[in-house]
Amino acid sequence: MKSYFLALAVLLTAVTASVAQNYDPVKTLVMLNQFDKAKTDIDKAFNNPKYTAKPEAYILKSIVYSSLANTDGKKGTPEGEQLIADADAAFAKFREMDPTMALLNESMYQNSAVNLYSNFYSGGYSEYSKKNWPDALTKLKKAIGYSDILIKLKLLTSAIDTNVLILAGITAESGGFKDDALQYYQKLANAKVGGDGFEGVYRYLITYSFGKKDMEAFERYKALGKEVFPKSDYFDYDKVDFAVGLANGFDEKIKAIDDLLATDPDNFKANQVLGEILYDTLDPREQEAVLPANYADLEKKMINAFNRAAKARPGYEIPYLYIGDHFINKAAIVSEKRDQHARDMKARTKPGTMASKEDIAKRDALDKEYGETLEGAKDPYEAAAAILAARGELDTRDKQQYKKAASYLADIFSFKKAMAGKAKNTADQAKWAAEEKKWNDRYESIKN
C-alpha cells in the first residue's frame, strides 16, 4: 500500500509539472486574439514557480501584454503604457534566461518584438513632438534595441533602421545629450546614409569631432559628408573655418586658432586668419572703438602671425600688406597728434618769439614717434611691392595694392628725407630723396 501511494504521488507531481509547464493554452488564446483571457491565465500561471522556470514563460507574457496594450481602449492609455512596460520587462527577462532568443524563430513570439518596437517608436515620436526630450529619448532607445532584434530576424530588411536612428539622434541633439546623438549619427554616417534630412548628421559629427579636438575623426566625417553630399559647400570648409566659426567672441576665436596652431604651427590659413582677426581689433573702423589694454602684446602676435603666413606661402603679398596698413593706420593717429600739437604750439607762441622748450621737446618726440611708426610699414610694403613687381601681369585689384604700397613708401622716404635735412645730414638726405623719387616713379609706372 505504501508503494502505491508513493507511485501515485510521483504521478501527481509529474502531472502538475506537466500542467505547470504547458504554455499551449495561453498560446492558443493569443492566436485567437483573446488577450484579456490570456492575461488572466498567464497571471495565474506565474504564481507557479515551475511555470516561470523556462524562458518561454516570459516571451509568452511579453506577447500577451504587448498585444493587449495595442487593443482598442487600451492603446495610448496609462493602462496600455503599463502593459507595454511589463511586456518590455518580461522580454528582458526572456533574453536574460536565453541570450540566443531561440524562441523568436516562432512567428507568434516575433510579434512581441514587433509590438514593442512599434509602441516605443510611436511613443518616442509623440514625446519628441511635445519636445519632451528625455522621455522621447528613453522610448527611442528602447525602439532601437528592438529594431536591432528585428533586423537580426530579417523582419526589417535594411541593414540599419534609418528612421528610428535619425529621430533618436535629433532628439538627443535637441535635448543636449551629445554622446547619445554621436552614437546614433555615427551609425548613420558609417552606413553612408544620404538624402533629405541627413546632411545634418555629418555636420554634427564634424563639429563634435572638432570640439573634441579629434582631427582624425573631423577629417574622416568631412570626407564622408562630401562623398554623400558632393554638392554641399559645407564639407569644403577646413579646420580653420571651424575654429573661427564655432567660437563666440574675440577671445574664444583667438584661443581656438592658438589651439590649432599648437599642433600645426605652420598652417598658412590659421596664421593668416589669426592675423586678420587681430588686425580688425587693433585697427577698428569705428573711430570711437576702445583699443584693448594689451594692445602691444596683440600687435606682436599679429605681426608674428602674418610673418608666419608669408613664410608658409612664398609669393603671397597679402600678409605684408596687412602689416604695412597697420603701421600706416597707427602713424595716422600719431600724425593727428603732431598736427594738433603744432596748432596748440602756434596758439601759445607770440609772433616773433620762440616756442617753449617743453613744446619743442614734445614736437620732436612726436616727430620721432611718427618716424618710428612709419618705419614699421617700410619693410612689409617693400616685400609686397617686390612680389607684385615680379608677378608680371596684374589684375585691377593687384595694381591698386601695388600703387598703394609705392605711394606710402614714397611718403615714408619723404619724411626720412625731411628729418635728415632737419638734422643737416646731407648724405642721408640725398639717399632718402633718391628712394622717394624711385617710389614716386614706380607709382607713376603702374597703369590702371
ZIDAJO-V843487 format. One record per pair of residues at least 4 apart in sequence whose ideal C-beta (glycine too) atoms are under 8 Angstrom apart, sorted by the first residue. I is the first residue (numbers start at 1). J is the second residue. D is the distance in Angstrom with one decimal. If there is no record, write none. Layout:
# ZIDAJO-V843487
i = [I	I]
j = [J	J]
d = [D	D]
This chain:
# ZIDAJO-V843487
i = [1	2	3	4	5	6	7	8	9	10	11	12	13	14	15	16	16	17	17	18	20	20	20	20	21	21	21	21	23	23	23	23	24	25	25	26	26	26	26	26	26	26	27	27	27	28	29	29	29	29	29	30	30	30	30	30	30	30	30	31	33	34	35	35	35	35	35	36	36	37	38	38	38	38	39	39	39	39	40	41	42	42	42	42	42	43	45	45	46	46	46	46	47	48	49	51	52	52	53	54	55	55	55	55	55	55	56	56	56	57	58	58	58	58	58	58	59	59	59	59	59	59	59	59	60	60	61	61	61	61	62	62	62	62	62	62	62	62	63	63	63	63	63	63	63	64	64	65	65	65	65	65	65	66	66	66	66	66	66	66	66	66	67	67	67	68	68	69	69	69	69	69	69	69	69	69	70	70	70	70	70	70	71	73	74	74	74	75	76	76	77	78	79	80	81	81	82	83	84	84	84	84	84	85	86	87	87	87	87	88	88	88	88	89	90	91	91	91	91	92	93	94	94	94	95	95	98	98	101	103	104	104	104	104	104	105	105	106	107	110	110	110	111	112	113	113	113	113	113	113	114	114	114	114	115	116	116	116	117	117	117	117	117	117	118	119	120	120	120	120	120	120	121	121	121	121	121	121	121	121	122	123	123	124	124	124	124	124	124	124	124	124	124	124	124	125	125	125	126	126	127	127	127	127	127	128	128	128	128	128	128	128	130	131	132	133	133	133	133	133	133	133	134	134	135	136	136	136	137	137	137	137	137	137	137	138	139	140	140	140	140	140	141	141	141	142	143	143	143	144	144	144	144	144	144	145	146	147	147	147	147	148	149	150	150	150	151	151	151	151	151	151	156	158	159	160	160	160	160	160	161	162	162	162	162	162	163	164	165	165	165	165	166	166	166	166	166	166	167	168	168	168	169	169	169	169	169	169	169	170	170	170	171	171	172	172	172	172	172	173	173	173	173	177	178	178	179	180	181	181	181	182	182	182	182	183	184	185	185	185	185	185	186	186	187	188	188	188	189	189	189	189	189	189	189	192	192	192	193	193	193	194	194	194	194	198	198	199	199	199	199	199	200	201	202	202	202	202	202	202	202	202	203	203	203	204	205	205	205	205	206	206	206	206	206	206	206	207	207	207	208	209	209	209	209	209	210	210	210	210	210	210	210	211	212	213	214	215	215	215	216	217	218	218	218	219	220	221	222	222	222	223	223	224	225	225	225	225	226	226	226	226	229	229	233	237	237	237	238	238	239	239	239	240	240	240	240	240	240	240	241	242	243	243	243	243	243	243	243	244	244	244	244	244	246	247	247	247	247	248	249	250	250	250	251	252	253	253	254	254	254	254	255	256	257	257	257	257	257	258	258	259	260	260	260	261	261	261	261	261	264	265	266	266	266	266	267	267	268	268	268	268	269	270	271	271	271	271	271	271	271	272	272	272	272	272	272	273	274	274	274	274	275	275	275	275	275	275	275	275	276	276	277	278	278	278	278	278	278	279	279	279	279	279	280	281	281	282	282	282	282	282	282	282	283	283	283	283	284	284	285	291	292	294	295	296	297	298	299	299	300	301	302	302	302	303	303	303	304	305	306	306	306	306	306	306	307	307	307	308	309	309	309	310	310	310	310	310	315	315	315	316	317	317	317	317	317	317	318	319	319	320	320	320	320	320	320	321	321	321	321	321	321	321	322	323	323	323	323	324	324	324	324	324	324	324	325	325	326	326	326	327	327	327	327	327	327	327	328	328	328	328	329	330	330	330	331	331	331	331	331	332	333	334	334	334	334	334	335	335	336	337	337	338	338	338	338	338	339	340	341	341	341	341	341	342	342	343	344	344	345	345	345	345	348	348	348	349	349	349	349	349	355	355	355	356	357	358	359	360	361	362	363	364	365	366	367	367	368	369	370	370	371	371	371	371	372	373	374	374	374	374	375	376	377	377	377	378	378	378	379	380	381	381	381	381	381	382	382	382	383	384	384	384	384	385	385	385	385	385	385	386	387	388	388	388	388	388	389	391	394	394	394	395	396	396	397	398	399	399	399	399	400	401	402	402	403	403	403	404	405	406	406	406	406	406	406	407	407	407	408	409	409	409	410	410	410	410	410	411	412	413	413	413	413	413	413	414	414	414	415	416	416	416	416	417	417	417	417	417	417	418	419	420	420	420	420	420	420	421	421	423	425	426	427	428	429	430	431	432	433	434	435	436	437	438	439	440	441	442]
j = [5	6	7	8	9	10	11	12	13	14	15	16	17	18	19	20	50	21	50	22	45	48	50	51	50	51	53	54	27	56	57	60	28	29	41	30	38	41	42	45	60	64	31	60	108	32	34	35	37	38	41	34	35	38	60	63	64	67	108	108	67	38	39	64	67	68	71	40	68	41	42	64	67	68	43	64	65	68	44	45	46	57	60	61	64	47	51	57	51	52	57	61	51	52	53	57	57	58	57	97	59	93	94	97	98	103	60	94	103	61	62	90	91	93	94	97	63	90	91	94	103	104	109	112	64	109	65	86	87	90	66	87	88	90	91	94	112	116	67	87	108	109	111	112	115	68	87	69	83	84	86	87	90	70	83	84	87	111	112	115	116	119	71	111	115	74	83	74	75	80	81	83	84	87	115	119	74	75	80	115	118	119	75	77	79	80	83	80	80	81	81	82	83	84	85	123	86	87	88	116	119	120	123	89	90	91	112	115	116	92	116	120	142	93	94	95	112	113	116	96	97	98	101	103	99	101	102	103	149	109	109	110	113	149	153	109	110	110	111	114	153	155	115	116	117	146	149	150	153	155	118	146	150	155	119	120	142	146	121	143	146	147	149	150	122	123	124	139	140	142	143	146	125	139	140	143	147	163	164	167	126	127	139	128	136	137	138	139	140	142	143	164	167	168	171	129	136	167	130	136	132	133	135	136	139	132	133	136	140	167	170	171	136	174	136	137	171	172	174	175	176	177	138	175	139	140	171	175	141	168	171	172	175	177	180	142	143	144	164	167	168	171	145	168	180	146	147	164	168	148	161	164	165	168	184	149	150	151	156	161	164	152	153	155	156	161	155	156	158	159	160	161	161	162	191	165	187	188	191	193	165	166	188	191	193	198	167	168	169	184	187	188	170	184	188	197	198	201	171	172	180	184	173	181	184	185	188	201	204	174	181	200	175	177	177	178	180	181	184	177	178	181	204	181	182	208	183	184	185	204	208	186	204	205	208	187	188	189	201	202	204	205	190	205	191	193	198	201	193	201	202	205	221	224	225	224	227	228	198	201	228	198	199	228	229	202	228	203	225	229	232	234	204	205	206	221	222	224	225	228	229	235	207	225	234	208	209	217	221	225	210	218	221	222	225	235	242	211	242	246	212	214	215	217	218	221	214	215	218	239	242	243	246	246	217	259	218	219	239	263	220	221	222	239	242	223	224	225	226	235	237	227	235	228	229	232	234	235	230	232	235	236	234	235	237	241	242	245	242	269	243	260	270	244	257	260	267	269	270	273	245	246	247	253	256	257	259	260	270	253	256	257	273	277	256	252	253	255	256	252	253	254	277	281	255	256	257	277	258	274	277	278	259	260	261	270	273	274	277	262	274	263	264	267	270	265	267	270	271	274	270	308	271	308	311	312	271	312	272	309	312	313	273	274	275	305	306	308	309	312	319	276	305	306	309	318	319	277	278	301	302	305	279	302	303	305	306	309	319	322	280	322	281	282	298	299	301	302	305	283	302	322	325	326	284	292	298	291	292	295	298	299	302	326	325	326	329	330	289	291	289	295	298	298	299	300	301	302	303	326	304	305	306	323	326	307	323	326	308	309	310	319	320	322	323	380	311	319	323	312	313	316	319	314	316	319	320	383	387	390	391	387	321	383	384	387	388	401	322	323	380	324	380	381	383	384	387	325	380	381	384	401	404	405	326	327	376	377	380	328	377	380	381	384	405	408	329	377	330	376	377	331	373	374	375	376	377	380	332	374	377	408	333	334	373	376	335	370	373	374	377	336	337	338	366	369	370	373	339	370	340	341	366	342	363	366	367	370	343	344	345	359	362	363	366	346	363	347	348	359	349	355	359	363	355	356	359	353	354	355	356	359	359	360	363	360	361	362	363	364	365	366	367	368	369	370	371	419	372	373	374	415	375	415	416	419	376	377	378	411	412	415	412	380	381	408	412	382	409	412	383	384	385	405	408	409	412	386	405	409	387	388	401	402	405	389	402	405	406	409	442	390	391	394	398	401	402	405	402	398	398	399	402	399	400	448	401	402	403	446	447	448	404	405	406	446	407	443	446	408	409	410	439	440	442	443	446	411	439	443	412	413	435	439	414	436	439	440	443	415	416	417	432	433	435	436	439	418	432	436	419	420	428	432	435	421	428	429	432	433	436	422	423	425	426	428	429	431	432	425	429	428	429	430	431	432	433	434	435	436	437	438	439	440	441	442	443	444	445	446]
d = [6.8	6.4	6.3	6.3	6.3	6.6	6.3	6.3	6.3	6.4	6.4	6.2	6.3	6.2	6.3	6.0	7.7	6.2	5.8	6.1	7.5	4.8	3.9	4.7	6.1	6.4	7.2	6.6	5.7	5.5	6.9	5.4	6.1	6.8	6.6	6.6	5.2	5.3	5.1	7.1	5.8	6.7	6.5	6.6	6.7	6.3	4.4	7.5	5.3	3.8	6.7	7.7	7.0	5.3	7.7	5.9	6.1	6.5	6.4	6.8	7.8	5.9	6.3	6.3	5.0	4.0	6.2	6.7	6.8	6.3	6.1	4.6	8.0	7.6	6.0	5.4	6.8	5.6	6.6	6.2	6.3	7.9	6.5	5.5	5.4	7.9	4.5	7.5	6.4	5.8	7.1	7.1	8.0	7.3	6.5	5.6	4.7	7.4	7.5	7.5	6.4	7.8	4.9	3.8	4.1	6.8	5.8	7.9	5.9	6.4	6.3	4.6	7.1	4.4	3.8	6.8	6.6	7.3	6.8	4.3	5.3	7.5	5.0	6.0	6.4	7.7	6.0	7.7	7.3	4.2	5.9	4.6	7.6	4.1	4.3	6.4	4.3	7.4	5.9	7.7	6.4	6.0	5.9	4.1	7.3	6.3	7.9	6.3	4.7	7.4	5.0	3.8	6.6	6.9	7.2	6.3	3.9	7.7	5.5	3.6	5.6	7.0	7.3	7.1	6.2	6.4	5.6	5.7	6.5	4.4	7.8	3.8	4.9	6.7	7.4	6.6	7.5	5.4	7.7	6.1	7.8	7.3	6.7	7.4	5.5	4.1	6.7	5.2	5.9	7.9	7.0	6.5	6.5	6.5	6.5	7.8	6.3	6.2	6.2	6.9	4.9	7.6	7.8	6.5	6.3	6.4	6.9	7.2	6.2	6.5	5.8	7.8	6.6	6.6	6.4	6.4	6.1	7.3	6.3	6.3	6.4	6.6	7.2	7.6	6.4	5.9	6.2	7.1	7.4	5.1	5.5	5.5	6.8	7.3	6.0	8.0	8.0	6.9	7.1	6.4	6.1	6.3	5.9	6.4	6.1	5.1	4.9	5.7	7.2	7.6	6.2	8.0	6.8	6.7	6.2	6.1	7.2	5.0	6.0	5.6	3.7	5.8	7.9	6.0	6.2	5.9	6.0	4.8	7.0	4.1	3.9	6.6	6.4	7.7	7.2	4.2	8.0	8.0	5.8	8.0	6.4	6.6	4.5	6.1	5.0	7.5	7.9	3.6	3.7	7.8	5.7	7.9	6.8	7.4	7.3	6.4	7.6	6.5	6.9	7.9	4.3	7.8	4.4	3.5	6.2	7.6	7.7	4.2	7.6	6.4	7.7	5.2	7.9	7.3	5.7	6.1	5.7	7.7	5.6	2.8	7.6	7.5	6.4	6.2	6.6	6.1	4.8	7.6	6.2	6.7	5.0	5.6	6.1	6.1	6.5	7.1	6.4	6.4	6.3	6.1	4.1	6.0	6.8	6.8	7.8	6.7	6.0	5.1	7.6	6.6	7.2	5.6	6.8	6.0	7.6	7.0	6.3	6.4	6.5	4.1	5.4	6.5	6.4	4.3	4.5	7.9	7.7	4.7	7.3	7.2	7.4	6.8	6.0	7.0	6.4	6.3	5.8	7.2	5.3	7.6	6.0	5.9	6.5	7.9	5.4	7.9	6.5	6.0	6.1	4.8	5.7	5.5	6.3	7.5	6.5	6.7	6.8	7.1	6.2	6.2	7.4	4.8	6.2	5.1	3.8	4.8	7.0	6.7	7.6	6.0	7.9	7.8	6.1	8.0	4.1	7.4	3.8	3.8	6.6	7.6	7.3	4.1	6.3	6.2	6.3	6.7	6.7	6.7	5.8	6.4	7.9	6.0	7.8	7.2	5.7	7.1	6.8	6.0	4.6	8.0	5.3	5.4	5.9	6.7	6.5	4.5	6.7	4.9	7.2	5.6	5.7	5.6	6.1	5.6	7.8	6.6	7.0	5.5	5.4	7.1	7.6	5.6	8.0	4.2	6.5	7.7	7.7	6.3	7.2	5.3	6.2	7.4	6.1	6.7	6.3	5.7	7.8	6.1	3.4	6.8	7.1	7.2	6.4	7.2	6.3	5.9	6.1	7.3	4.1	8.0	6.3	6.0	5.0	5.4	6.7	7.8	7.3	6.2	6.9	6.3	6.5	4.5	7.6	3.8	4.1	6.1	7.8	7.8	5.0	6.7	4.8	7.6	6.7	7.0	7.7	7.1	6.2	6.2	6.6	7.6	6.4	6.1	6.2	6.5	7.7	6.3	6.4	6.1	6.5	5.4	8.0	6.4	7.8	6.3	5.8	7.1	7.1	4.3	6.2	7.5	3.9	7.4	7.8	6.7	7.7	3.9	6.3	7.4	7.4	6.7	6.2	6.1	8.0	6.6	7.1	6.8	7.0	4.4	4.9	5.5	5.6	5.5	6.6	7.5	4.0	5.2	7.5	5.1	7.3	5.4	6.8	6.9	6.0	7.4	7.1	3.8	4.3	7.4	4.4	5.2	6.9	6.4	7.1	6.1	6.3	6.2	6.6	5.7	6.1	7.1	6.7	7.6	6.2	6.7	6.1	5.5	6.5	4.7	7.5	6.5	7.7	7.8	6.1	6.8	5.2	5.2	6.4	5.3	7.0	7.2	6.7	7.4	7.9	6.9	7.8	5.3	6.4	7.2	6.1	5.5	3.8	4.9	6.0	6.2	6.4	4.7	7.2	4.4	3.9	6.5	8.0	6.4	7.4	7.4	4.1	7.3	6.4	6.4	6.4	7.7	7.7	4.3	6.1	5.3	8.0	3.9	4.1	6.2	6.5	6.0	6.5	7.0	6.8	6.0	5.5	7.9	6.1	3.7	6.8	5.5	6.0	5.5	7.9	6.1	6.9	6.4	6.7	6.9	7.7	6.5	6.0	6.0	6.4	6.6	7.3	5.7	4.8	7.9	3.6	7.7	7.8	5.1	6.0	5.7	6.1	6.8	6.4	6.2	6.4	7.7	6.2	6.3	6.5	7.9	7.1	6.2	5.9	7.9	6.3	6.4	6.3	3.9	7.3	5.4	5.2	8.0	6.4	7.0	7.7	6.2	6.6	7.6	4.5	7.6	6.5	4.1	6.0	7.5	5.8	7.8	8.0	7.3	5.8	7.5	4.1	4.3	5.8	7.0	6.5	6.8	7.9	6.2	4.1	7.0	4.5	4.0	7.4	6.0	7.3	7.6	5.0	6.0	7.8	7.0	6.4	6.8	7.5	7.4	3.9	6.3	4.4	4.3	4.1	6.5	6.6	6.8	6.2	7.8	6.3	7.7	7.8	6.0	5.8	6.8	7.9	3.6	3.8	7.8	6.5	7.7	5.2	5.7	7.3	6.9	5.1	7.3	6.0	6.0	4.2	5.0	7.1	6.6	6.9	6.4	6.6	5.2	4.6	5.4	6.4	6.1	6.3	6.2	5.9	6.3	7.5	4.6	6.9	5.9	6.6	6.3	5.9	7.5	6.0	6.1	5.9	6.4	7.1	6.4	6.3	7.9	6.0	5.3	4.5	6.6	7.5	7.3	6.8	6.0	7.4	4.7	7.5	7.3	4.5	5.4	7.7	6.9	6.1	6.4	6.3	6.4	6.3	6.3	6.4	6.3	6.4	6.1	6.3	6.9	6.3	6.2	6.4	7.3	6.4	6.1	7.0	5.9	7.4	7.8	7.0	7.6	4.9	6.0	7.4	7.9	5.5	6.2	6.5	6.2	6.8	5.2	6.3	6.3	6.1	4.4	5.8	5.3	7.8	6.4	7.9	6.6	6.7	6.3	7.1	8.0	5.1	6.0	6.4	4.6	6.2	6.9	7.4	6.4	6.6	6.5	5.9	6.7	4.3	7.4	7.5	7.0	3.9	4.9	6.5	7.1	6.6	7.4	6.6	6.2	6.3	5.6	7.5	6.4	6.3	6.5	6.4	5.4	6.1	5.7	5.0	6.4	6.2	6.5	5.0	7.8	4.4	4.1	6.8	6.7	7.6	5.4	6.3	6.5	7.7	4.3	6.1	5.3	3.9	4.7	6.4	6.6	6.5	6.2	4.8	7.7	4.0	4.1	6.5	6.6	7.7	4.9	6.4	6.3	7.5	4.3	7.8	6.4	7.9	5.5	3.8	5.0	5.9	6.4	6.4	4.4	7.7	3.8	4.0	7.9	5.8	7.7	4.9	7.9	6.0	6.3	6.5	6.0	6.2	6.6	6.7	6.2	6.5	6.4	6.6	6.3	6.1	6.3	6.3	6.7	6.3	6.9]
